[in-house]
Amino acid sequence: MQYFLGVDAGGTKTEFVLGDDSRELARVRTGTIKRMKADAATAEANLQTALRELQTTGIPTASITRCCIGTAGDTVPLVVNWLREAFAHHVGGELVIVGDVEIALDSVFFGGRGVLVLAGTGSNVAGRAATGRVVTAGGWGPALADQGSGHFLGLEALRRGFLAVDQQRSTRLLDLARDFWKLGSLAELIEFANADPAPEFSRLAPLVIAAAERGDVVAQEVAVQGGTDLATLAGLVIEHIRSLEVGVAPVFEVPEVAVAGSILERAAPVRNALIAELHKRNPGIVVREAPADPPAGALWTARQAVRPAHRALEIE
């Protein structure tokens, strides 16, 4: 019997799925093991906690044939090098590290054609062409991209909130942020938001979505912008797939789209804006209602003897 381990290493939590050739045997959730979000001691403690829980199945982690880790920052040496070293100490077999959006993609399409839009703490979009090639858009990190993510929603809410002050528009966003961080004035909020290191803007995302659902117009604009930006990234991936499939079929069929991540699963204003923009750009496009299950996608990838085609762009 062979055993496989799939890991979804997110910015706030990590999910582990242990399985054999056909069954899922155990799931464990722990804190983040991503080194951009936690120091080495915290990441190591979280990893060991999860592995101890998995071993209650009676299956030693040293007997694992292959492990697949999906993570944002899979091209960042700090992230990848720590994962390789840490898992080499605790987990047997081959280790495969791919992007978090790719394991979400494969949890829905299982190596087949399709597009996955992921938005949680960060964001990313990936698609697989009929040729097997995986292409991505976005996912360049919070300072450079992360459109429609929790980070985007929190930071953009503050930016538009202060712009609303200049425009003399009404919004509750700045008051909500001050209350959340227990700050006494706008001056304190300005200082806090501009601190180095920066605060975790993604923690404001639930407040922004709640304000949008209660009718705060500025919050609604933030949510719509997030969904529209994600649709733009999906459109870029669809066009890249179109170029890869020239000559493959007489007529290009727009691939189906699935979603994943806490924002798209729980934040209806963002999800609705994404879907509306996708239909506007590609009438008739199919957007799957059931969310992706990234840990299951990591397990599926771990079971593959040959690694599926990876992203079009590799960062040296």
Secondary structure by P-SEA (a helix, b strand, c coil): cbbbbbbbccccbbbbbbbccccccccccccccccccccaaaaaaaaaaaaaaaaccccccccccbbbbbbcccccaaaaaaaaaaaaaccccbbbbbcaaaaaaaaccccccbbbbbbccccbbbbbccccbbbbcccccccccccccaaaaaaaaaaaaaaaaaaccccaaaaaaaaaaccccaaaaaaaaacccccccccaaaaaaaaaaacaaaaaaaaaaaaaaaaaaaaaaaaaaaaaaccccccccbbbbbbbcccccccaaaaaaaaaaaaaaccbbbbbcccccaaaaaaaaaaccccccccccccc
